[in-house]
Amino acid sequence: MTENPPPLTPFDFDPPEPLTCSLFHLEVLGPEHNDRDYEAWTSSMDHIHASPGFENWKWPHPMTLDENMADMEMHFREYGERTGFTYSILDGHEVIGCVYIYPPKPEQDHLDARVRSWVRVSRADMDSAVRVELRTWLATSWPFERTDY
């Protein structure tokens, strides 16, 4: 039997409003993003694997649209359980990437959270701006003092 991971934040902590800035906005990742998310990452797998923090990840790997939907539902469930916070990065309605906020690995007990983000290859020029905006949002709106991003 697998135990559920502990929440990343206390249950009385209200996650901040998703970031909105002049270049993009965030939405909590959920099933409604499936088609757009799938198109974004499947067109950008090599670029994502070259992004900081994704070099050794097993994902992305080929999946079906239905398998991607299962991932969307898992991320949405984790958000409700406070065990992970995943956001879709959008420019208007176009999914241009994702950001993942998760607990540190057991060997990273000196950290409060692990953060990873990616942008689709066609928007690679935004990668650094996205990271800057996300770092500020994490520092000012979340209860984390030490993150790995």
N, C-alpha and C positions, 0 to 999 in steps of 0.2 A: 504494500500500500504506500503510495507516494503522499508525503505531507505537502500541504500548500505552503508556499514560501510566506514569510512574514510580510506585512505591509511595508512599503518603502517610506510612507509617511503615516503619521498618526491618523486615526479615523476622524478626529475632530479638526484636521487640517483641510481646509477647502482649497483644492487646486486652483491656482490663479487663472484668470481669464486667459484663453489662448492668445498668444502674441499676435499683434497686428502692427505692421510697420509699412513704410512707403513701398517696399519692394515685394512683400509677400504677407500672407497671414497663415496662422495655424488653425486647424480644426482637429478635435479629438478624432483619431482614426477609427473608423467603423465600417460596417458593411456597405454603406452608401458610397464609399470611395472605391469599391472593389475594381470596377472596370478601369477607372482612370489610374488607380495605383498600379494595377497589373500592367497596363500599357507603359507606364513610366519606368518601372524597374526592369521589365523584360527587355526594353530597348536600351538598357544601360548597365547590364550586368558587369561587363569588364570595367567600366568607369566606377561603379560602386565598389568593386573589389580593390580598386586602386585608391579609394577614399580613406582618409585617416580613420583607423579603428576597425575597418572592414577587411583588412588584408588577410586575416586568418579566420574569418567567419565562414561557416558552411553555407550561409545564405548570402547572396541570392544564388539559387540553382533552379533549373527548369522545373516548373510546376504548371498545373492546369489552372484555369480560372476558378474552378470549384475548390481546389486546394488553397488558392489565394483567399477565397471567401472564408474558409475555415481559419486562416491566419487573421483575417480582419476581425472575425468574431472572437478569437482568442485575445487579441490585443484589446478589444473593447471590454471584454470580461475582466482582464487584468486591470484596466483603468478603474472599473467599479470596485474591484477588490483591493485597490491601492498597491498592487504588487508590481506594477509597471505603468508608465504613462507614455503612450505613443501618439504622435500627432502627424497628420498629413500637412505638408508644406504646400501651399497653393498660391498661385498667381491668378486671381480671378477664380475660375472654376478648374483651371488646369492644375493637376497634381505635378509639382516639380520636385518633390522629394518627401522625406520623412525624418522625424526625429524620435529617438527612443531614449527614455529615461528609466533606468533599471537599477536594482540594488547592486552593490559591488559583489564580485565573486568572493568566495570564502577567503582566498589568499589576499584580498584587498580590504581587509578589515579596517584599514586606516582611512578609507573613503566613505562618503555618505551616499554616492550615486555614481553610476556609469552612464555616460551620455554618448550617443552616436547619431550622426545625421548624414544623409546623402542627398544629392541632387541629381536629376537625370542628366545624361550626357549632353543633351541639347541645351541645357541651362548651366553647364559647368562653370561659366563665367560668374555665376552667383554663389558658388560654393563658399568663398571666403566671406562675403557679405552675410550670408546666412549664418555662418559660424559666429561672426562678431555679434550679430543681433541676438542669437540664441544665448551666447555667453552672458550678455548683459541681462537678459530676461531671467536666466537661471540665478544669477547673482542677486538680483533685486526682488524677485517674486517667489522664490522657492526657499525652503528652510535648510538648504545644503550649504555646508561650509567648505567641503572638500569633494570635488568631482573629478572624474577621469573623463576628459573630453578632448 
